[in-house]
Amino acid sequence: MFFEKDILSFHILDVLELKQRNVCMMNKGRNFNALSFRIHSDAVLRTEAKEYRMRDNFVSYVPARLDYSREGTQDELIAVHFDTTNYHTKQIECFEPKDPDALLKLFREILLCWEQKEIGYRYRCSAILYEIFSECYTQNYVSTSKDSKIQNSVEYLLKSYKKSDLTIKEIADKSFMSEVYFRKLFKEEYGVSPQKYIIDLRIQNAVGLISAGYYSLKEVAYMSGYNDYKYFSVEFKKNMGVSPSEYLYNYK
């Protein structure tokens, strides 16, 4: 999720409070990310793939360029709109915090700071947003046991995901287990298949390299674990919604 990134690079565009009744609207092609705290809500967010039901105290993250509808009899929230260059997803992410009061306090603080616009307010708002990310991470953190049967494999995966010839069997071997059993345990611990996890790491790496502006797109593909640029382009578009060249154009 958005708060699991070690350092999320962002630029705040706006902070606002919404109090809407009987809302029914379609959002298309928004070029910013939105992080929201629902104070009172029964809104339903729908994409082509999934439906997300909001309720009081929910935190939600809606990525840029995702088309979705929003309907509900009430939707009172505080939202932060921002750009980010090193985290991208094609799905809405949401959760119910264990301590909603702590997060609501931070959201109210960033809203007040943004509205007052005192000297240096952008720096202060950025600091508060980092606090929000930290609080989200803390409230969702699940310690991976050092006794995890796949710990050695996961460590090897994180070090080797940019190897173009990396295989799941090679990764599973590091924990002395079959590929089938490793896939099962990995899915149980991380919620996705090891192959999807590797692809996500590679695409995030590619996004960072493209944003840096020092490399050609073919170099980015190679440095992210893809020897075949066409295949890289397909995987990139599948994850990001745009091709590498379109992303580069939009970023610039």
Secondary structure, 3 states (H helix, E strand, C coil): CHHHCCCCCEEEEEEEEEEEEEEEEEECCCCCEEEEEEEEECCEEECCCCEEECCCCCEEEECCCCCEEEEEEEEEEEEEEEEECCCCCCCCEEECCCCHHHHHHHHHHHHHHHHHCCCCHHHHHHHHHHHHHHHHHHHHCCCCCCCCCCHHHHHHHHHHCCCCCCCHHHHHHCCCCCHHHHHHHHHHHHCCCHHHHHHHHHHHHHHHHHHHCCCCHHHHHHHCCCCCHHHHHHHHHHHHCCCHHHHHHHHC
